[in-house]
């Protein structure tokens, strides 16, 4: 089933009051790039661009996000904060929780989060999130958060969504044994993420930390973190109140990671 403007709006319920604009594209280079080129909506409102055929999707650090026609959902939401919220850099983590809740609403369970922006199912990459921010006049901040979800890759076996990652990819169909109605799923994502953005403005990431750690795929795993020209090894130990990754290392104890590439191994005993 293809994306339908009317079918999505009909399912939004009360969340439709926050939706300033919804645009559906049969094909687009990048929903994030499209919304970043436009002005942000008024505070409290969201602007949405969605497609099932994104030809030049982007991930972190300039990586590509491949989304062949009809294989998934690519959706971006633009939102304006009246002033910069606390821990804006951790917004991507919280958006991941909103997407998990939207998937649960569509009876897709068992999805986890890999710091800072991956959705994981069956130890494989189910989707990703990219959040970009722009400062506005008067202290306002506009953000565009893009969500890519693999729904059905059965016609694209062997696809590497991120050529810089060795981790295998998975789709919802393989994980849950069915593909949810794409319009119902899109409505669920819009509702969950738009509410998350409103809530985030109040107190930042702290209110979501405990829930995030319930879905933390890295916790207890042996990790290698690439930071600039050096590597750090340790065991995932959760996240801090500001969204920083916590890593227990044998040499220096608990360390905070705010940026870098994380490679996860098998579950390991937490270093004491």
ChimeraX commands (.cxc) that place a marker at each C-alpha (Angstrom):
marker #1 position 0.00,0.00,0.00 radius 0.5
marker #1 position 1.36,3.43,-0.92 radius 0.5
marker #1 position 1.39,6.50,1.28 radius 0.5
marker #1 position -1.88,8.44,1.26 radius 0.5
marker #1 position -2.22,11.98,2.54 radius 0.5
marker #1 position -5.90,11.50,3.46 radius 0.5
marker #1 position -5.42,8.07,5.08 radius 0.5
marker #1 position -2.64,9.41,7.29 radius 0.5
marker #1 position -4.56,12.51,8.37 radius 0.5
marker #1 position -7.68,10.50,9.16 radius 0.5
marker #1 position -5.71,8.42,11.68 radius 0.5
marker #1 position -4.00,11.30,13.47 radius 0.5
marker #1 position -6.85,12.16,15.82 radius 0.5
marker #1 position -6.00,15.00,18.21 radius 0.5
marker #1 position -2.44,15.15,16.85 radius 0.5
marker #1 position -3.81,16.70,13.64 radius 0.5
marker #1 position -4.07,20.00,15.54 radius 0.5
marker #1 position -0.26,20.11,15.72 radius 0.5
marker #1 position 0.25,19.26,12.06 radius 0.5
marker #1 position 0.83,22.44,10.08 radius 0.5
marker #1 position 1.65,20.65,6.84 radius 0.5
marker #1 position 1.93,17.08,5.53 radius 0.5
marker #1 position 3.62,16.45,2.18 radius 0.5
marker #1 position 3.82,13.03,0.52 radius 0.5
marker #1 position 6.37,12.48,-2.23 radius 0.5
marker #1 position 6.37,9.68,-4.81 radius 0.5
marker #1 position 10.14,10.22,-4.98 radius 0.5
marker #1 position 12.50,12.66,-3.30 radius 0.5
marker #1 position 16.25,12.89,-2.75 radius 0.5
marker #1 position 16.00,13.43,1.02 radius 0.5
marker #1 position 13.09,14.39,3.22 radius 0.5
marker #1 position 15.52,15.88,5.76 radius 0.5
marker #1 position 17.26,18.02,3.15 radius 0.5
marker #1 position 13.90,19.20,1.84 radius 0.5
marker #1 position 12.69,20.40,5.24 radius 0.5
marker #1 position 16.07,21.88,6.18 radius 0.5
marker #1 position 15.77,24.15,3.15 radius 0.5
marker #1 position 12.46,25.53,4.41 radius 0.5
marker #1 position 11.68,27.74,7.38 radius 0.5
marker #1 position 10.60,26.00,10.55 radius 0.5
marker #1 position 6.92,25.89,11.56 radius 0.5
marker #1 position 5.57,28.04,14.41 radius 0.5
marker #1 position 6.46,26.76,17.91 radius 0.5
marker #1 position 4.31,23.80,18.91 radius 0.5
marker #1 position 3.52,22.84,15.31 radius 0.5
marker #1 position 5.11,20.21,13.07 radius 0.5
marker #1 position 5.71,20.03,9.36 radius 0.5
marker #1 position 6.08,16.53,7.86 radius 0.5
marker #1 position 7.57,15.19,4.64 radius 0.5
marker #1 position 7.28,11.47,3.86 radius 0.5
marker #1 position 8.06,9.04,1.07 radius 0.5
marker #1 position 8.64,5.37,0.33 radius 0.5
marker #1 position 11.22,6.21,-2.35 radius 0.5
marker #1 position 14.16,8.29,-1.14 radius 0.5
marker #1 position 17.03,8.48,-3.61 radius 0.5
marker #1 position 19.73,10.35,-1.65 radius 0.5
marker #1 position 19.07,9.73,2.02 radius 0.5
marker #1 position 21.66,10.81,4.56 radius 0.5
marker #1 position 22.92,9.34,7.81 radius 0.5
marker #1 position 25.43,10.49,10.42 radius 0.5
marker #1 position 28.88,11.73,9.37 radius 0.5
marker #1 position 27.84,12.08,5.74 radius 0.5
marker #1 position 26.98,8.42,5.30 radius 0.5
marker #1 position 24.25,7.34,2.91 radius 0.5
marker #1 position 20.90,5.79,3.75 radius 0.5
marker #1 position 19.60,3.59,0.94 radius 0.5
marker #1 position 15.84,3.19,0.62 radius 0.5
marker #1 position 14.81,1.40,-2.58 radius 0.5
marker #1 position 11.29,2.14,-3.91 radius 0.5
marker #1 position 8.55,0.57,-1.81 radius 0.5
marker #1 position 10.92,-1.02,0.71 radius 0.5
marker #1 position 10.42,1.27,3.68 radius 0.5
marker #1 position 9.25,4.49,5.22 radius 0.5
marker #1 position 11.30,7.69,5.15 radius 0.5
marker #1 position 9.73,10.48,7.17 radius 0.5
marker #1 position 11.04,13.80,8.48 radius 0.5
marker #1 position 9.42,16.18,10.96 radius 0.5
marker #1 position 10.31,19.84,11.33 radius 0.5
marker #1 position 9.67,21.49,14.70 radius 0.5
marker #1 position 10.56,24.84,16.28 radius 0.5
marker #1 position 11.52,25.23,19.93 radius 0.5
marker #1 position 10.81,28.71,21.29 radius 0.5
marker #1 position 14.20,28.47,23.01 radius 0.5
marker #1 position 16.88,25.81,22.99 radius 0.5
marker #1 position 15.87,22.92,25.28 radius 0.5
marker #1 position 18.27,21.25,27.66 radius 0.5
marker #1 position 20.47,18.57,26.13 radius 0.5
marker #1 position 19.39,19.23,22.55 radius 0.5
marker #1 position 22.12,16.85,21.37 radius 0.5
marker #1 position 20.22,13.96,23.02 radius 0.5
marker #1 position 17.00,14.64,21.11 radius 0.5
marker #1 position 17.78,11.84,18.65 radius 0.5
marker #1 position 17.84,9.32,21.51 radius 0.5
marker #1 position 14.38,10.38,22.65 radius 0.5
marker #1 position 13.00,10.28,19.11 radius 0.5
marker #1 position 14.11,6.65,19.00 radius 0.5
marker #1 position 11.83,5.94,21.95 radius 0.5
marker #1 position 8.92,7.62,20.18 radius 0.5
marker #1 position 9.48,5.43,17.12 radius 0.5
marker #1 position 9.57,2.29,19.29 radius 0.5
marker #1 position 6.25,3.32,20.86 radius 0.5
marker #1 position 4.77,3.90,17.39 radius 0.5
marker #1 position 5.91,0.43,16.30 radius 0.5
marker #1 position 4.38,-1.09,19.43 radius 0.5
marker #1 position 1.11,0.63,18.57 radius 0.5
marker #1 position 1.25,-1.30,15.29 radius 0.5
marker #1 position 2.03,-4.55,17.21 radius 0.5
marker #1 position 5.72,-4.59,16.30 radius 0.5
marker #1 position 7.52,-5.51,19.52 radius 0.5
marker #1 position 11.08,-6.21,20.56 radius 0.5
marker #1 position 12.86,-3.25,18.94 radius 0.5
marker #1 position 15.91,-1.84,20.74 radius 0.5
marker #1 position 18.08,1.27,20.46 radius 0.5
marker #1 position 21.78,1.52,19.66 radius 0.5
marker #1 position 23.34,4.77,20.81 radius 0.5
marker #1 position 22.98,7.29,19.37 radius 0.5
marker #1 position 20.64,6.82,16.41 radius 0.5
marker #1 position 19.98,3.22,15.33 radius 0.5
marker #1 position 16.87,1.07,15.71 radius 0.5
marker #1 position 17.84,-2.57,16.24 radius 0.5
marker #1 position 15.88,-5.81,15.86 radius 0.5
marker #1 position 17.33,-9.30,16.13 radius 0.5
marker #1 position 20.80,-7.72,16.50 radius 0.5
marker #1 position 20.47,-6.08,13.07 radius 0.5
marker #1 position 19.73,-2.57,11.85 radius 0.5
marker #1 position 16.01,-1.93,11.39 radius 0.5
marker #1 position 16.21,1.81,10.95 radius 0.5
marker #1 position 17.99,5.03,11.74 radius 0.5
marker #1 position 17.38,8.59,12.89 radius 0.5
marker #1 position 19.08,11.81,11.83 radius 0.5
marker #1 position 18.41,15.08,13.67 radius 0.5
marker #1 position 19.65,18.44,12.41 radius 0.5
marker #1 position 19.19,21.83,14.07 radius 0.5
marker #1 position 19.26,25.46,12.96 radius 0.5
marker #1 position 19.31,28.55,15.20 radius 0.5
marker #1 position 16.63,31.13,14.54 radius 0.5
marker #1 position 16.15,34.78,15.47 radius 0.5
marker #1 position 15.27,35.51,19.08 radius 0.5
marker #1 position 16.82,32.33,20.46 radius 0.5
marker #1 position 14.43,29.93,18.72 radius 0.5
marker #1 position 15.77,26.64,17.38 radius 0.5
marker #1 position 14.30,24.65,14.49 radius 0.5
marker #1 position 15.03,20.94,14.27 radius 0.5
marker #1 position 14.43,18.43,11.52 radius 0.5
marker #1 position 14.43,14.81,12.61 radius 0.5
marker #1 position 14.43,12.16,9.91 radius 0.5
marker #1 position 13.38,8.55,10.46 radius 0.5
marker #1 position 14.13,5.69,8.11 radius 0.5
marker #1 position 12.50,2.30,8.68 radius 0.5
marker #1 position 13.02,-0.88,6.65 radius 0.5
marker #1 position 9.59,-2.43,6.14 radius 0.5
marker #1 position 10.04,-5.07,3.42 radius 0.5
marker #1 position 13.41,-5.74,1.79 radius 0.5
marker #1 position 12.42,-9.08,0.25 radius 0.5
marker #1 position 13.08,-7.73,-3.24 radius 0.5
marker #1 position 16.45,-6.30,-2.24 radius 0.5
marker #1 position 18.36,-9.09,-0.50 radius 0.5
marker #1 position 21.99,-8.30,0.16 radius 0.5
marker #1 position 21.32,-4.56,0.37 radius 0.5
marker #1 position 23.74,-2.59,2.56 radius 0.5
marker #1 position 21.90,0.45,3.88 radius 0.5
marker #1 position 25.11,1.93,5.19 radius 0.5
marker #1 position 28.21,0.93,3.26 radius 0.5
marker #1 position 30.41,2.00,6.16 radius 0.5
marker #1 position 28.84,-0.48,8.56 radius 0.5
marker #1 position 29.36,-4.23,8.64 radius 0.5
marker #1 position 26.28,-4.82,10.76 radius 0.5
marker #1 position 23.54,-6.65,8.81 radius 0.5
marker #1 position 20.20,-5.01,8.14 radius 0.5
marker #1 position 16.71,-6.36,8.78 radius 0.5
marker #1 position 13.17,-5.34,7.90 radius 0.5
marker #1 position 9.94,-5.31,9.90 radius 0.5
marker #1 position 8.57,-8.18,7.82 radius 0.5
marker #1 position 11.45,-10.47,8.84 radius 0.5
marker #1 position 11.32,-9.37,12.47 radius 0.5
marker #1 position 7.56,-9.35,13.05 radius 0.5
marker #1 position 6.34,-11.74,10.29 radius 0.5
marker #1 position 4.10,-9.05,8.82 radius 0.5
marker #1 position 4.26,-5.56,7.35 radius 0.5
marker #1 position 2.06,-2.98,9.10 radius 0.5
marker #1 position -0.19,-0.71,7.07 radius 0.5
marker #1 position 2.19,2.05,6.01 radius 0.5
marker #1 position -0.39,4.80,6.51 radius 0.5
marker #1 position -1.31,3.59,9.98 radius 0.5
marker #1 position 2.39,3.34,10.87 radius 0.5
marker #1 position 3.10,6.80,9.50 radius 0.5
marker #1 position 0.26,8.24,11.58 radius 0.5
marker #1 position 1.58,6.48,14.68 radius 0.5
marker #1 position 5.07,7.88,14.10 radius 0.5
marker #1 position 3.77,11.42,13.57 radius 0.5
marker #1 position 1.67,11.25,16.74 radius 0.5
marker #1 position 4.44,9.80,18.87 radius 0.5
marker #1 position 7.25,12.03,17.64 radius 0.5
marker #1 position 5.23,15.26,17.66 radius 0.5
marker #1 position 4.20,14.61,21.29 radius 0.5
marker #1 position 7.81,13.76,22.15 radius 0.5
marker #1 position 9.00,17.08,20.72 radius 0.5
marker #1 position 6.47,19.00,22.81 radius 0.5
marker #1 position 7.48,17.09,25.96 radius 0.5
marker #1 position 11.18,17.49,25.25 radius 0.5
marker #1 position 10.86,21.24,25.37 radius 0.5
marker #1 position 9.92,20.99,29.06 radius 0.5
marker #1 position 12.89,19.18,30.58 radius 0.5
marker #1 position 15.09,17.66,27.90 radius 0.5
marker #1 position 16.36,14.10,28.01 radius 0.5
marker #1 position 16.24,13.37,31.75 radius 0.5
marker #1 position 12.55,12.47,31.66 radius 0.5
marker #1 position 13.22,9.80,29.05 radius 0.5
marker #1 position 16.48,8.32,30.38 radius 0.5
marker #1 position 14.98,5.45,32.39 radius 0.5
marker #1 position 12.74,4.40,29.52 radius 0.5
marker #1 position 15.64,4.63,27.08 radius 0.5
marker #1 position 17.78,2.33,29.18 radius 0.5
marker #1 position 15.07,-0.33,29.02 radius 0.5
marker #1 position 15.74,-0.53,25.27 radius 0.5
marker #1 position 19.53,-0.02,25.38 radius 0.5
marker #1 position 21.05,-2.60,23.02 radius 0.5
marker #1 position 24.62,-1.67,23.97 radius 0.5
marker #1 position 24.25,-2.15,27.72 radius 0.5
marker #1 position 26.46,-5.04,28.85 radius 0.5
marker #1 position 28.08,-5.49,25.45 radius 0.5
marker #1 position 31.78,-5.31,24.68 radius 0.5
marker #1 position 32.34,-2.07,22.76 radius 0.5
marker #1 position 35.02,-0.48,20.65 radius 0.5
marker #1 position 34.59,3.26,20.18 radius 0.5
marker #1 position 36.41,5.09,17.42 radius 0.5
marker #1 position 36.99,8.72,18.45 radius 0.5
marker #1 position 38.95,10.75,15.91 radius 0.5
marker #1 position 42.27,8.92,15.57 radius 0.5
marker #1 position 42.04,6.76,18.68 radius 0.5
marker #1 position 40.04,3.81,19.95 radius 0.5
marker #1 position 38.57,3.02,23.33 radius 0.5
marker #1 position 37.45,-0.42,24.50 radius 0.5
marker #1 position 35.04,-1.24,27.29 radius 0.5
marker #1 position 31.56,-2.42,28.17 radius 0.5
marker #1 position 28.33,-0.47,27.61 radius 0.5
marker #1 position 27.01,0.90,30.92 radius 0.5
marker #1 position 23.94,2.89,29.92 radius 0.5
marker #1 position 23.52,6.61,29.25 radius 0.5
marker #1 position 23.87,9.74,31.36 radius 0.5
marker #1 position 21.18,12.33,32.07 radius 0.5
marker #1 position 22.40,14.40,29.13 radius 0.5
marker #1 position 22.39,11.43,26.73 radius 0.5
marker #1 position 26.13,10.71,26.78 radius 0.5
marker #1 position 27.06,7.05,26.35 radius 0.5
marker #1 position 28.63,5.51,29.45 radius 0.5
marker #1 position 31.40,2.97,28.90 radius 0.5
marker #1 position 33.10,0.99,31.65 radius 0.5
marker #1 position 36.77,0.64,30.71 radius 0.5
marker #1 position 39.46,-1.54,32.34 radius 0.5
marker #1 position 42.01,1.28,32.36 radius 0.5
marker #1 position 40.05,4.36,33.41 radius 0.5
marker #1 position 36.73,3.17,34.80 radius 0.5
marker #1 position 33.48,4.80,33.70 radius 0.5
marker #1 position 33.90,7.10,30.70 radius 0.5
marker #1 position 31.48,9.48,28.96 radius 0.5
marker #1 position 31.21,9.38,25.16 radius 0.5
marker #1 position 29.48,12.26,23.39 radius 0.5
marker #1 position 30.58,11.50,19.83 radius 0.5
marker #1 position 32.23,8.70,17.93 radius 0.5
marker #1 position 31.51,5.48,16.08 radius 0.5
marker #1 position 30.51,2.54,18.28 radius 0.5
marker #1 position 31.18,-1.06,17.27 radius 0.5
marker #1 position 29.44,-3.61,19.46 radius 0.5
marker #1 position 30.54,-7.15,20.14 radius 0.5
marker #1 position 28.87,-9.94,22.10 radius 0.5
marker #1 position 27.38,-9.54,25.54 radius 0.5
marker #1 position 30.17,-9.23,28.10 radius 0.5
marker #1 position 30.52,-9.24,31.84 radius 0.5
marker #1 position 30.36,-5.67,33.14 radius 0.5
marker #1 position 33.82,-4.64,34.29 radius 0.5
marker #1 position 34.00,-4.11,38.04 radius 0.5
marker link #1:1,2 radius 0.2
marker link #1:2,3 radius 0.2
marker link #1:3,4 radius 0.2
marker link #1:4,5 radius 0.2
marker link #1:5,6 radius 0.2
marker link #1:6,7 radius 0.2
marker link #1:7,8 radius 0.2
marker link #1:8,9 radius 0.2
marker link #1:9,10 radius 0.2
marker link #1:10,11 radius 0.2
marker link #1:11,12 radius 0.2
marker link #1:12,13 radius 0.2
marker link #1:13,14 radius 0.2
marker link #1:14,15 radius 0.2
marker link #1:15,16 radius 0.2
marker link #1:16,17 radius 0.2
marker link #1:17,18 radius 0.2
marker link #1:18,19 radius 0.2
marker link #1:19,20 radius 0.2
marker link #1:20,21 radius 0.2
marker link #1:21,22 radius 0.2
marker link #1:22,23 radius 0.2
marker link #1:23,24 radius 0.2
marker link #1:24,25 radius 0.2
marker link #1:25,26 radius 0.2
marker link #1:26,27 radius 0.2
marker link #1:27,28 radius 0.2
marker link #1:28,29 radius 0.2
marker link #1:29,30 radius 0.2
marker link #1:30,31 radius 0.2
marker link #1:31,32 radius 0.2
marker link #1:32,33 radius 0.2
marker link #1:33,34 radius 0.2
marker link #1:34,35 radius 0.2
marker link #1:35,36 radius 0.2
marker link #1:36,37 radius 0.2
marker link #1:37,38 radius 0.2
marker link #1:38,39 radius 0.2
marker link #1:39,40 radius 0.2
marker link #1:40,41 radius 0.2
marker link #1:41,42 radius 0.2
marker link #1:42,43 radius 0.2
marker link #1:43,44 radius 0.2
marker link #1:44,45 radius 0.2
marker link #1:45,46 radius 0.2
marker link #1:46,47 radius 0.2
marker link #1:47,48 radius 0.2
marker link #1:48,49 radius 0.2
marker link #1:49,50 radius 0.2
marker link #1:50,51 radius 0.2
marker link #1:51,52 radius 0.2
marker link #1:52,53 radius 0.2
marker link #1:53,54 radius 0.2
marker link #1:54,55 radius 0.2
marker link #1:55,56 radius 0.2
marker link #1:56,57 radius 0.2
marker link #1:57,58 radius 0.2
marker link #1:58,59 radius 0.2
marker link #1:59,60 radius 0.2
marker link #1:60,61 radius 0.2
marker link #1:61,62 radius 0.2
marker link #1:62,63 radius 0.2
marker link #1:63,64 radius 0.2
marker link #1:64,65 radius 0.2
marker link #1:65,66 radius 0.2
marker link #1:66,67 radius 0.2
marker link #1:67,68 radius 0.2
marker link #1:68,69 radius 0.2
marker link #1:69,70 radius 0.2
marker link #1:70,71 radius 0.2
marker link #1:71,72 radius 0.2
marker link #1:72,73 radius 0.2
marker link #1:73,74 radius 0.2
marker link #1:74,75 radius 0.2
marker link #1:75,76 radius 0.2
marker link #1:76,77 radius 0.2
marker link #1:77,78 radius 0.2
marker link #1:78,79 radius 0.2
marker link #1:79,80 radius 0.2
marker link #1:80,81 radius 0.2
marker link #1:81,82 radius 0.2
marker link #1:82,83 radius 0.2
marker link #1:83,84 radius 0.2
marker link #1:84,85 radius 0.2
marker link #1:85,86 radius 0.2
marker link #1:86,87 radius 0.2
marker link #1:87,88 radius 0.2
marker link #1:88,89 radius 0.2
marker link #1:89,90 radius 0.2
marker link #1:90,91 radius 0.2
marker link #1:91,92 radius 0.2
marker link #1:92,93 radius 0.2
marker link #1:93,94 radius 0.2
marker link #1:94,95 radius 0.2
marker link #1:95,96 radius 0.2
marker link #1:96,97 radius 0.2
marker link #1:97,98 radius 0.2
marker link #1:98,99 radius 0.2
marker link #1:99,100 radius 0.2
marker link #1:100,101 radius 0.2
marker link #1:101,102 radius 0.2
marker link #1:102,103 radius 0.2
marker link #1:103,104 radius 0.2
marker link #1:104,105 radius 0.2
marker link #1:105,106 radius 0.2
marker link #1:106,107 radius 0.2
marker link #1:107,108 radius 0.2
marker link #1:108,109 radius 0.2
marker link #1:109,110 radius 0.2
marker link #1:110,111 radius 0.2
marker link #1:111,112 radius 0.2
marker link #1:112,113 radius 0.2
marker link #1:113,114 radius 0.2
marker link #1:114,115 radius 0.2
marker link #1:115,116 radius 0.2
marker link #1:116,117 radius 0.2
marker link #1:117,118 radius 0.2
marker link #1:118,119 radius 0.2
marker link #1:119,120 radius 0.2
marker link #1:120,121 radius 0.2
marker link #1:121,122 radius 0.2
marker link #1:122,123 radius 0.2
marker link #1:123,124 radius 0.2
marker link #1:124,125 radius 0.2
marker link #1:125,126 radius 0.2
marker link #1:126,127 radius 0.2
marker link #1:127,128 radius 0.2
marker link #1:128,129 radius 0.2
marker link #1:129,130 radius 0.2
marker link #1:130,131 radius 0.2
marker link #1:131,132 radius 0.2
marker link #1:132,133 radius 0.2
marker link #1:133,134 radius 0.2
marker link #1:134,135 radius 0.2
marker link #1:135,136 radius 0.2
marker link #1:136,137 radius 0.2
marker link #1:137,138 radius 0.2
marker link #1:138,139 radius 0.2
marker link #1:139,140 radius 0.2
marker link #1:140,141 radius 0.2
marker link #1:141,142 radius 0.2
marker link #1:142,143 radius 0.2
marker link #1:143,144 radius 0.2
marker link #1:144,145 radius 0.2
marker link #1:145,146 radius 0.2
marker link #1:146,147 radius 0.2
marker link #1:147,148 radius 0.2
marker link #1:148,149 radius 0.2
marker link #1:149,150 radius 0.2
marker link #1:150,151 radius 0.2
marker link #1:151,152 radius 0.2
marker link #1:152,153 radius 0.2
marker link #1:153,154 radius 0.2
marker link #1:154,155 radius 0.2
marker link #1:155,156 radius 0.2
marker link #1:156,157 radius 0.2
marker link #1:157,158 radius 0.2
marker link #1:158,159 radius 0.2
marker link #1:159,160 radius 0.2
marker link #1:160,161 radius 0.2
marker link #1:161,162 radius 0.2
marker link #1:162,163 radius 0.2
marker link #1:163,164 radius 0.2
marker link #1:164,165 radius 0.2
marker link #1:165,166 radius 0.2
marker link #1:166,167 radius 0.2
marker link #1:167,168 radius 0.2
marker link #1:168,169 radius 0.2
marker link #1:169,170 radius 0.2
marker link #1:170,171 radius 0.2
marker link #1:171,172 radius 0.2
marker link #1:172,173 radius 0.2
marker link #1:173,174 radius 0.2
marker link #1:174,175 radius 0.2
marker link #1:175,176 radius 0.2
marker link #1:176,177 radius 0.2
marker link #1:177,178 radius 0.2
marker link #1:178,179 radius 0.2
marker link #1:179,180 radius 0.2
marker link #1:180,181 radius 0.2
marker link #1:181,182 radius 0.2
marker link #1:182,183 radius 0.2
marker link #1:183,184 radius 0.2
marker link #1:184,185 radius 0.2
marker link #1:185,186 radius 0.2
marker link #1:186,187 radius 0.2
marker link #1:187,188 radius 0.2
marker link #1:188,189 radius 0.2
marker link #1:189,190 radius 0.2
marker link #1:190,191 radius 0.2
marker link #1:191,192 radius 0.2
marker link #1:192,193 radius 0.2
marker link #1:193,194 radius 0.2
marker link #1:194,195 radius 0.2
marker link #1:195,196 radius 0.2
marker link #1:196,197 radius 0.2
marker link #1:197,198 radius 0.2
marker link #1:198,199 radius 0.2
marker link #1:199,200 radius 0.2
marker link #1:200,201 radius 0.2
marker link #1:201,202 radius 0.2
marker link #1:202,203 radius 0.2
marker link #1:203,204 radius 0.2
marker link #1:204,205 radius 0.2
marker link #1:205,206 radius 0.2
marker link #1:206,207 radius 0.2
marker link #1:207,208 radius 0.2
marker link #1:208,209 radius 0.2
marker link #1:209,210 radius 0.2
marker link #1:210,211 radius 0.2
marker link #1:211,212 radius 0.2
marker link #1:212,213 radius 0.2
marker link #1:213,214 radius 0.2
marker link #1:214,215 radius 0.2
marker link #1:215,216 radius 0.2
marker link #1:216,217 radius 0.2
marker link #1:217,218 radius 0.2
marker link #1:218,219 radius 0.2
marker link #1:219,220 radius 0.2
marker link #1:220,221 radius 0.2
marker link #1:221,222 radius 0.2
marker link #1:222,223 radius 0.2
marker link #1:223,224 radius 0.2
marker link #1:224,225 radius 0.2
marker link #1:225,226 radius 0.2
marker link #1:226,227 radius 0.2
marker link #1:227,228 radius 0.2
marker link #1:228,229 radius 0.2
marker link #1:229,230 radius 0.2
marker link #1:230,231 radius 0.2
marker link #1:231,232 radius 0.2
marker link #1:232,233 radius 0.2
marker link #1:233,234 radius 0.2
marker link #1:234,235 radius 0.2
marker link #1:235,236 radius 0.2
marker link #1:236,237 radius 0.2
marker link #1:237,238 radius 0.2
marker link #1:238,239 radius 0.2
marker link #1:239,240 radius 0.2
marker link #1:240,241 radius 0.2
marker link #1:241,242 radius 0.2
marker link #1:242,243 radius 0.2
marker link #1:243,244 radius 0.2
marker link #1:244,245 radius 0.2
marker link #1:245,246 radius 0.2
marker link #1:246,247 radius 0.2
marker link #1:247,248 radius 0.2
marker link #1:248,249 radius 0.2
marker link #1:249,250 radius 0.2
marker link #1:250,251 radius 0.2
marker link #1:251,252 radius 0.2
marker link #1:252,253 radius 0.2
marker link #1:253,254 radius 0.2
marker link #1:254,255 radius 0.2
marker link #1:255,256 radius 0.2
marker link #1:256,257 radius 0.2
marker link #1:257,258 radius 0.2
marker link #1:258,259 radius 0.2
marker link #1:259,260 radius 0.2
marker link #1:260,261 radius 0.2
marker link #1:261,262 radius 0.2
marker link #1:262,263 radius 0.2
marker link #1:263,264 radius 0.2
marker link #1:264,265 radius 0.2
marker link #1:265,266 radius 0.2
marker link #1:266,267 radius 0.2
marker link #1:267,268 radius 0.2
marker link #1:268,269 radius 0.2
marker link #1:269,270 radius 0.2
marker link #1:270,271 radius 0.2
marker link #1:271,272 radius 0.2
view
